[in-house]
Amino acid sequence: MTEKAFQAIQGNENSPLLFLCDHASNRLPEGGLGLDAALLATHIAYDIGAAAITRALAKAYDAPALLGGWSRLLIDLNRGADDPTLVMKLSDGSIIPGNVSDDRDADTAEVARRIAAYHVPYHAAIAAELDRMGQSAVVVAMHSFTPAWKGRPRPWEVGILYDRDTRLSAPLMARLAEAGFTVGDNEPYTGALEGDTLYQHGTLRGLPHVLIEIRQDLIASDAAAQEFALRLKPILDAALSDMHGADMHRQG
């Protein structure tokens, strides 16, 4: 089951960067949790464009990456195993029939099965990769967000999410703004979510980390994602340089 829980991109073993994409896939088991197939092409099933840009950046940096292999509707990899939103029963107004708890659907035993089959292997793979990389590792998680929510347009092109550690988020926001992007500072979501991927693998390890949210209309096609990755790489390069420069200054 482990090999099916996620996709691993090897990259150069000396790369300091590890790219993560929790919501890479809209894949569901046979029966699709009882959902209309059309919903699987929407944001409720996965982060549109996030997998493509993760792969593009991993290739550009020759860096390792781990991408979730199943839809967030089956299990949300960007949640702690005890989070009540780990298996969603309702998403953006759509009931997820296969997640509604009864004798045959997502009861406690079924949720435990999903955790063991998908959540545990993914996070174990991240932990193993970071153990290999050591304290020089930098964790970069890629997500995407809808252009509007509840009928209200979202003005940001890129959102940078973080909690207490701003070593990378602060220079990255500055460099994105300098490049002309409209940047969300912990928008459209907050990075202060205890138990999420960055908390588990960044905060608790004391590693620099950041979650990059990109508006989905900017990366909806593979070509657009490739183009965006080309724009983002020199900005991320500059932010990483700023971060390392600040570290050297503090050590000096």
Summary of the structure (lengths in Angstrom):
residues: 252
radius of gyration: 17.8
end to end distance: 47.9
largest distance: 62.1
contacts: 806
relative contact order: 0.16
helix: 42%
strand: 17%
